[in-house]
Amino acid sequence: MKMRIFCGVAAIFSFAALAACSRATTGTAIPHLQKQGTATQLIVDGKPFLVLGGELSNNGPTSVEYMKPKWSMLAEAKLNTVLAGVSWAQIEPQEGKFDFRAPDGVIRDARSHNLRLVLLWFASWKNSWSSYPPDWVKKDFDRFPRVQIAGGKSIEVLSPFSDANRDADARAFAALMRHVKEVDGREHTVIMIQVENEIGLPSEPGEYRDRSPMAEKAYQGPAPKELMDYLQQQKDTLIPEFRQVWEAGGFKTSGTWEQVFGKGTATSEIFMGWNFARYVGRVAEAGKAEYPLPMYMNTWLLGFAKPNEPIRNSGTPMPDLMDVWHAGAPRIDIFSPDNATNFVTFCAKYTQSGNPLFIPEEEAGPEGAARALYAFGHHDAIAFSRMRGGVERRTTPDTALIEMYDLISQMKPLILGHQGDGTMSAVLLGPNDPPQKVKVGNYTVEGAFARSRLTAGAPAQEPVYGPVGNVSSPTAAAIFIATGPDEYYAAGNGVSVTFSPNTPGPPLAGLATVEEGSFVNGRWIPVRRLAGDDTAQGQHLNLRNMGIQRVTLYRYR
Ligand code: DGJ
């Protein structure tokens, strides 16, 4: 406590005090990514870390005063990490003159609430447009050119073809990373960085590439050798949708963009993807040269101009452009989906070619809660974070997400221990979805959307046999972890679960012991021993109310 009071006072007076102020310095390696089997884990203070996050509103972190009353609410919401924007315009109001008071306040206050941070670099592009560059960049459009669309009309988007734009952004980002290292290099409050935000050419119908003179010159020029060399090396593992485009042109390895990839919007998107990637890649490089924290990019997925008319920002790191982004921006560690309309599909698409799943912006409430469990259990996710306008703006507690984050925190040692080795999976089910089967350890586990309210989450004491589907959450989710040849932990909400052996021996599986309980500091504390009504007379498990159950199975014929 005495240390805390000293911290507060010191922080007001000097950065040095801020740098010295900390939890016991760990002296451990800086946050980094590490493989475990097929999974990639984020290591913080020497231990694997699951990000249970919430993203602040875009401009909340620009004001330490505005944020002051919010931190305790965020800590109470069972978050362990807050995603917070850093505005280029705010930290470099004059060229070469930096003011880090806002990010310093955010780092200090997050740290004093035992929260980690992911900083979001709002710089050249934010949701495609350039509203975050400093005024001295915005005003000098000759030195810092804009994208032009058909007819040569400039739009408020910095052109990715300008070295001046790129280098100004990279210099500022390097200054930020140098500063974060100074004030947090030992405490590791800041654990990861997002570079830019949902970039890509604004999706104007018909506009798929920058038409400025330097962009046109590049488009008429040869497809870069660097990209073609990368594609040849990765030819057998390229993402199918992208490979098809290249194959259609006969896998040419040289020529103009159109000669290699054909005429059409796909080529414009590949062209823009490559040039955005080169730009962002240099920015990330400059930042990592100062402080090599893991870095990712987020993507606004598909919007719809009209029903069935998907629109997307040209060049954005969508799954089918991930190879181009890997080639152009190798220092970006992860590509992330935001607010996926069809979550299951996009989680699968974004975990192709070893891309770890990091979800910065997602639903809140019951829907978000179900998606979080699925992301961690089915895709060994590193992070799940809700956004929906800004986590600090919520006026009532998000009970569903709080309960789910509490559940995941309880099971964290188990989840982290079983990532990447096929002994963990999860299902996500809507009321109209058929049951889902997943192979986990020695059994195939089948999860079905719980039809009756008794099993669907309504408290046991009010047995109401209601209509199809449950009222508390439109989506149900469950996680399954095999901790022994015939032992599992299962947890979630609104799912009934059955098991069938997938190894030689008696063909049928039955529920032997079923316990309901919780984990305290990683130790299983059983409460009730379940059978009868609570297991549908031994027919299946009923997962409800974010409950955890331990089950042992027996085989028979
Ligand atoms: C997605 C963006 O990444 C966020 O910054 C925010 O603009 C939301 N869309 C909308 O609130």
Boltz pocket constraint, residues with backbone or C-beta under 6 A from the ligand:
constraints:
  - pocket:
      binder: B
      contacts: [[A, 58], [A, 127], [A, 197], [A, 198], [A, 300], [A, 338], [A, 361], [A, 388], [A, 389]]
      max_distance: 6.0
